[in-house]
């Protein structure tokens, strides 16, 4: 193989690698977040209700009472 063939193979391999990384990043950015993110966000943005207190929700979701306030 001469240098032109090696350069061509290297260019094709580099293009395939970059295409794969681009597709992987796009899929990761457009995917739905994991379910536990939604549960944690609901607990952190929980408004005061009559059925549960804020500490009850933190115990259910996080397993401990957070010191945010």
Residue pairs with C-beta under 8 A, 6 or more apart in sequence:
39 61
40 61
40 62
42 61
43 57
43 58
43 60
43 61
43 62
44 68
46 54
46 57
48 54
52 60
55 65
58 64
58 65
58 66
59 65
